[in-house]
Amino acid sequence: MITPIYQPSVSHRQNKRIKQFIFDQAPSFAVSTIATIEGNVPFYHLKNDAHECLAQWWDMNIADKEPIDDYEAAFWLLLQYVVQLEDYQLLGNIYIQQKITNHAYYLLNLAPCPELTQIQRP
């Protein structure tokens, strides 16, 4: 029997799963967020998207709480903002809209990385 020389570690495979999850979720969530701020998508749809994304994440059963990179951290911050805010806070506060839009544009590669606060994965 031949044994491969390189066998990816568990953490390498897990990081690959995490990166794929973020790659799949971040752009579409960013677009939904911007569309909600612009009035094209109802706020409750954005909230539902956030909760569905969290449910998929929890199904992955990832124990590590530290984001891999700034891109992942920006995604979790954006998601956290949406989950914690009420519609009147997002839609009625220009400062919050700008902060959230900066994160969304970064996730779409349309802007530089915004200033990130410390965040952990859910």
C-alpha positions in Angstrom: 0.0 0.0 0.0 1.3 3.4 -0.9 0.9 6.2 1.6 0.8 9.8 0.4 3.6 12.0 1.6 1.4 15.0 2.2 -1.8 14.6 4.3 -3.6 17.8 5.0 -4.1 18.4 8.7 -7.5 18.7 10.2 -7.0 22.5 10.8 -6.0 22.9 7.1 -9.2 21.2 5.9 -11.2 23.1 8.4 -9.7 26.4 7.3 -10.5 25.5 3.7 -14.2 24.8 4.7 -14.3 28.1 6.5 -12.8 30.1 3.6 -15.3 28.4 1.2 -18.2 29.3 3.5 -17.2 32.9 3.7 -16.5 33.0 -0.1 -20.0 31.7 -0.7 -21.8 33.9 1.8 -20.1 37.2 2.0 -20.7 38.7 -1.4 -24.4 37.9 -1.6 -25.0 39.1 2.0 -23.1 42.3 1.2 -25.3 42.9 -1.9 -28.5 42.2 0.2 -27.3 44.7 2.8 -26.7 47.4 0.3 -30.0 46.7 -1.5 -31.8 47.0 1.9 -30.1 50.3 2.7 -31.1 51.6 -0.8 -34.7 50.5 -0.2 -34.8 47.7 -2.8 -35.0 44.7 -0.4 -37.2 44.7 2.7 -35.3 44.7 6.0 -37.0 41.5 7.2 -35.5 39.7 4.1 -32.0 40.8 5.2 -32.7 39.6 8.8 -33.8 36.3 7.4 -30.7 36.0 5.3 -28.6 36.7 8.4 -30.3 34.1 10.5 -30.1 31.5 7.7 -26.4 32.2 7.3 -25.9 31.8 11.0 -27.8 28.5 11.0 -25.6 27.2 8.2 -22.5 28.3 10.1 -23.6 26.5 13.3 -24.2 23.4 11.3 -20.5 23.4 10.4 -19.7 23.0 14.1 -16.5 25.1 14.1 -15.0 25.5 17.5 -12.3 28.1 16.7 -13.5 31.6 17.4 -10.8 33.6 15.7 -11.3 34.8 12.1 -8.7 33.7 9.6 -8.2 37.2 8.0 -9.7 40.7 7.7 -12.1 39.6 5.0 -13.7 37.0 7.3 -13.7 39.5 10.2 -15.5 42.1 8.1 -18.1 39.5 7.2 -18.8 38.7 10.8 -18.9 42.3 11.8 -21.4 43.1 9.0 -23.5 40.1 10.0 -23.4 41.1 13.7 -24.5 44.6 12.8 -27.5 43.4 10.8 -28.6 40.9 13.5 -28.4 43.5 16.3 -30.0 46.4 14.5 -33.7 47.1 14.1 -35.0 48.4 10.8 -35.4 52.0 12.0 -31.8 52.0 13.2 -30.4 50.8 9.9 -32.7 52.8 7.7 -32.8 56.0 9.7 -29.2 56.5 10.7 -26.8 57.8 8.1 -23.7 57.0 10.3 -24.7 53.4 10.7 -25.6 53.1 7.0 -22.1 54.4 6.0 -20.3 52.1 8.4 -22.3 49.1 7.2 -21.9 50.1 3.5 -18.1 50.4 4.0 -18.0 46.8 5.2 -20.3 45.6 2.4 -18.2 47.3 -0.3 -15.0 45.8 1.1 -16.6 42.3 0.9 -17.4 43.0 -2.7 -13.9 44.2 -3.4 -15.1 47.7 -4.2 -13.4 49.5 -1.3 -10.4 49.1 1.0 -10.7 47.3 4.2 -12.6 49.4 6.8 -11.4 49.9 10.3 -12.2 46.6 12.0 -13.0 46.2 15.7 -12.1 43.0 17.5 -14.6 40.2 16.5 -15.1 36.6 17.2 -17.0 34.0 15.1 -20.4 33.1 16.4 
